[in-house]
Amino acid sequence: MQSQLKACLEKIQQKTPDILITYPLESTRQILQQLPHEAPYTYLPGSVTNLWKKIHDNFSVNTLSLYQHTLLLYLIQRFNTQSLKFKVSPAIIKKFTYSFHRIINISSDQKRIYDCYLKDLALCSGRIFPAGARLVEPYSSIQRALVISGGFSQALKFINMQAHTRSLKNFFRLHTHLEELEEFTPEGWQNTCLLLADMLILNPQINGLIGGSWFYDPAISKISPHLEYVQQLIIKNGGFSFYAETEGENSDSLIKSNKRRQAFNNGQYTPKCYVIIWPRQALLKWAKKLQNTQKTLTNQLVTLD
């Protein structure tokens, strides 16, 4: 870690000797530390975006990329779980370590998807946490627009869902990271949900999980049955599914699959974004039941031995 940061610092100082004096990394770190805990990972204050624009305009896009990557390494070097605005389990700390190793090994010259960089920036500054198959924003809210986005029956379901949650605030919001898809499997998804159950216990202020994506769409079970497990695990265990919006030809679901693209072009599939919500108590009940089942199976195997 120290060697990578040192190399980046030397490289940026060779290119632009005064840049780290004019735009100190520590100033940006402090700004990120002071952001509201409910701010989404995509939010950056004007003081940061304006600074980046100045670097871009006064130097070059390559210098900006190098500066941004150096910032990630600087944040990792100063990362401390004690300063987080939520408690973390030992398993989540290991996930942080994995993510940091991935980030450290990224070349400073590598061109990246901006959304991936923003997620890494939020990770390194402790605004979100890794949980295997998902990244998680710790303090998100349920959007009230779901009351009207799916008609009268969905409005009634939303009211029913509210009866199972203490509030519409303080939910773990789930995100995928295109550079961390190794655990995007049925087993990885189950393990992620177990990790999040432990995180709920450590953070009693959190009211459950929420996520929005095309792969939570019930129609996925027909067009891409291998992804059905993603929403079925939650829906079959006390969770709720809500239609949010219809996506167009630029939907990620079409980019990732020729089969879905062909079905879309033939009028057989329309990408839709659905939001899944898993209330706290329902998730904890599922986790406890699964853990008890695993213990029973383990004891049976020991008996057979």
Secondary structure as UniProt FT lines:
FT   HELIX           2..15
FT   TURN            17..18
FT   HELIX           19..22
FT   HELIX           25..33
FT   TURN            37..38
FT   TURN            41..42
FT   HELIX           46..58
FT   HELIX           61..77
FT   HELIX           81..83
FT   HELIX           90..104
FT   TURN            108..109
FT   HELIX           114..124
FT   TURN            125..126
FT   STRAND          129..130
FT   STRAND          135..140
FT   TURN            144..145
FT   HELIX           146..149
FT   HELIX           151..162
FT   TURN            163..164
FT   STRAND          171..175
FT   TURN            178..179
FT   TURN            182..183
FT   HELIX           186..202
FT   TURN            204..205
FT   STRAND          208..213
FT   HELIX           214..216
FT   TURN            218..219
FT   HELIX           220..223
FT   HELIX           225..227
FT   HELIX           228..235
FT   TURN            236..238
FT   STRAND          240..246
FT   TURN            249..250
FT   HELIX           252..255
FT   HELIX           258..265
FT   TURN            266..267
FT   STRAND          272..279
FT   HELIX           280..304
//
